[in-house]
Amino acid sequence: MNYLVNRATPDGTGYTGFTAELLSGSAVVNDTLSRELLDQGWLLCETYNTGCRYFVKPRRNSRFLAAWGARVTDFDVRRVDTIANSDGVILAALGEKIKGMPKLFARVEILKEYDRLIAL
């Protein structure tokens, strides 16, 4: 399971609210034409049903989420800005922190998948 959520169901069976899927590291390289953000630990995630993308990076903390009866880790979330390089090519760039966006989290087991995706 390689998705991030902002709210868990009280019965521990799943999630509600905002859901985003982690994309492979190649998506960052393709959108930025560089490994710089990938090397800093940023991946792209895409929200279900809307296609909106955000840069995310795990905080690698661990807290207990009673609704799931499991440990979770939180993620920093940034906007995807667009810039034009010297050749006029439009590229993705790391934007500012999104104010007012609920905290995104996932089970700590996602860190293994995250490390695999970032290595691509």
C-alpha positions, 0 to 999 in steps of 0.5 A: 500500500503506497498511499497517504491519507489525512484521516483514518476510519474509527473502526480501523478498516481503512481511511476517509478524506484526502488520499494520495498515491506515491509515484516512483522516483522517475516521475520526479526526474521526468518532471524536473529533468534533474535528480536534485529533489529526488536526492533530497528525499522528495517524491511526487504523490498524486491525489485519487480522482483529481490528478493533483500532484504534490511533493512529499517527504517523510518526516520518519517520525513514529506515532501510534494511531489508535484508529488503525492500531498501528504506528504511522509516520507523517509527511511534509507536503509542498506545492508543485510550482512550474518554472521555465528553464533557459530553453523555455521548457516548463519544469516542475519545481518544489513549491512552498508548504501548503497552508491549511492542508491537513497532515498526511500520514501512512503506516510506518511500513510505507517507508520501505516502499518509499525507499524503494521508489526513491531509488528508481 
